[in-house]
Amino acid sequence: MKRLLALFALGVFALPAAIAAPDGAALYTERTCFACHGPKGDKPLLPNYPKVAGQNAAYAEQQMKDIKSGARTNGQTAAMAGIMHLVDDEEMKALSVWLETLK
């Protein structure tokens, strides 16, 4: 029993891959954000789609949450609503933090 406790204390049974934070850049590609917002978030498909590169992370995250929940339904949110069911809160955070780093 002592040996088992020692292994837990050393983190031998930790699952670092399972608890690692999502990669915003990878999510941007995996969730096809680039299709509407452009490969680097600065060249949207249509003029009325927003440029998301450099967007304030807190603002971007809240917009994603509002679109997913249905609290925001104006503008072009219908296009994003179909995708947002694939993105969880942790992924929204990672995406928004990554977007803020873009120029």
C-alpha positions in Angstrom: 0.0 0.0 0.0 2.8 2.4 0.9 4.4 1.7 -2.5 1.1 2.5 -4.3 0.8 5.8 -2.4 4.4 6.7 -3.2 3.7 6.1 -6.9 0.7 8.4 -6.8 2.7 11.0 -5.0 5.4 10.9 -7.7 2.7 11.4 -10.4 3.3 8.0 -12.0 -0.4 7.6 -12.5 -1.0 11.1 -13.7 -2.4 11.5 -17.2 -0.7 14.6 -18.5 -2.1 14.2 -22.1 -5.6 14.0 -20.7 -5.3 17.1 -18.6 -3.2 19.2 -21.0 -4.8 22.5 -22.1 -6.2 22.4 -25.7 -4.0 24.0 -28.4 -5.9 27.1 -29.8 -4.0 27.0 -33.1 -4.8 23.3 -33.7 -8.5 23.9 -32.7 -8.8 26.8 -35.1 -8.0 24.3 -37.9 -9.8 21.3 -36.5 -13.0 23.2 -35.9 -12.7 24.8 -39.4 -12.7 28.4 -38.1 -10.3 29.3 -41.0 -13.1 28.6 -43.5 -14.9 31.8 -42.6 -12.3 33.9 -40.7 -9.3 33.1 -42.9 -6.2 31.1 -42.3 -4.8 33.6 -39.8 -8.1 35.2 -38.7 -7.5 38.4 -40.6 -9.1 37.7 -44.0 -12.8 36.7 -43.5 -14.6 34.9 -46.3 -17.2 37.6 -46.5 -16.9 41.3 -45.7 -19.5 41.1 -42.9 -17.7 38.3 -41.1 -15.4 39.6 -38.3 -11.6 39.6 -38.4 -10.8 37.6 -35.2 -7.0 38.0 -35.2 -5.9 40.1 -32.3 -9.4 40.2 -30.8 -9.5 40.6 -27.0 -9.6 37.1 -25.6 -12.3 37.8 -23.0 -14.6 39.4 -25.6 -14.0 36.6 -28.2 -14.7 33.9 -25.6 -17.9 35.6 -24.4 -19.1 35.9 -28.0 -18.5 32.2 -28.6 -20.4 31.3 -25.4 -23.3 33.6 -26.3 -23.6 32.2 -29.8 -23.5 28.6 -28.5 -26.1 29.3 -25.8 -28.4 31.2 -28.1 -28.0 34.4 -26.1 -26.6 36.1 -29.2 -28.5 35.6 -32.4 -27.9 38.8 -34.4 -25.6 39.3 -37.4 -23.9 36.3 -38.8 -24.3 34.1 -35.7 -26.4 31.5 -37.6 -23.3 30.5 -39.5 -21.3 29.9 -36.2 -24.2 28.3 -34.3 -23.9 25.2 -36.3 -20.2 24.8 -35.4 -20.2 26.0 -31.8 -21.9 22.7 -30.5 -18.5 21.1 -31.3 -16.6 23.4 -29.0 -16.6 23.1 -25.2 -15.8 25.9 -22.7 -12.1 24.9 -22.3 -11.7 24.9 -26.1 -13.4 28.4 -26.4 -10.9 29.7 -23.9 -7.9 28.2 -25.8 -9.2 29.6 -29.1 -9.8 33.1 -27.7 -6.4 33.2 -26.0 -4.7 32.1 -29.2 -6.6 34.5 -31.4 -5.5 37.4 -29.1 -1.9 36.6 -29.9 -2.4 37.1 -33.7 -1.6 40.3 -35.4 
